[in-house]
């Protein structure tokens, strides 16, 4: 059978799990796509997958995980690209859009330690490994007596480094661990009061060519309106702040019926400066709520706060 849909994805175990979830949801919505060869999963190596010796901030930002996939979309080598939304830059290339958001997984962070101790119980001077400034800043905000070092690689690689004693503890997104079936390793799940998540953490976004109405129509049954409202508010905050992974920005939008509750925290890398904002409003106003919270925080920040 001629391939009807080509799904572009990174090659990490988590990325493949997300691509397979997308494929399975497409088949459930359109049974004819279950035919052998109807859907092809195209693995594309991204720059972010190849740079493992420094943080994303140092290497150039979160677009490192999406550029090659977007090039494949623009070059008509794939019909859709599956992303972890927390890796998607605030602004997309002309001609591309996120058309579909799958139901969001739990956005909390999971904590791992070799000693079995939680974040608050770690010995002073313990080494915490993390790939992101957001986690680093919030760890140091809560525990300035700890040492935080960069720890790159996929989920399995980071856990191996923990087991090998390179660090005493690390943090990973709970959503990815659930998708990989690795939750049995978790020492503790961090509540939002301890660790506010990254923008759009736990959400899978599907990017397409804006002019591709056929693919848009096939994906339409997969779209989750609740996830879209939450992610819209969080990404509107990023746009208002001109935020990137060079800045520790955390945010979470939650829905209570038609009411959207939004909170955000922006920190200095050492966790010593903390700026917060909170909004409550209609889910239909998600973008405005996120943007307004961003404007409030931006007005509080020192002039050089976003300087790399």
Buried (B, 14 or more C-beta within 10 A) or exposed (E): EEEBBBBBBBBBBBBBBBBBBBBEBBBEEBEEBEEEEBBBBBEBEBBBBEBEEEBBBEBBBBBBBBBBBBBBBBEEEBBBBBBBBBBBBBEBBEEBBBBBBBBBBBBBBBBBBBEEBBBEEBEEEBBBBBBBBBBBBBBBBBBEEBBBEBBBBBBEBBBEBBEEEBBBBBBBBBBBBBBBEBEEEBBBBBEBEBBBBBBBBBBBBBBBBEEBEEBBEBBEEBBBEBBBBBBBBBBBBBBBBEBBBBBBBBBBBBBEEEEBBBBBBBBBBEBEBEBBBEBEBEBEBBBBBBBBBBEBBBEEBEEEBBEE
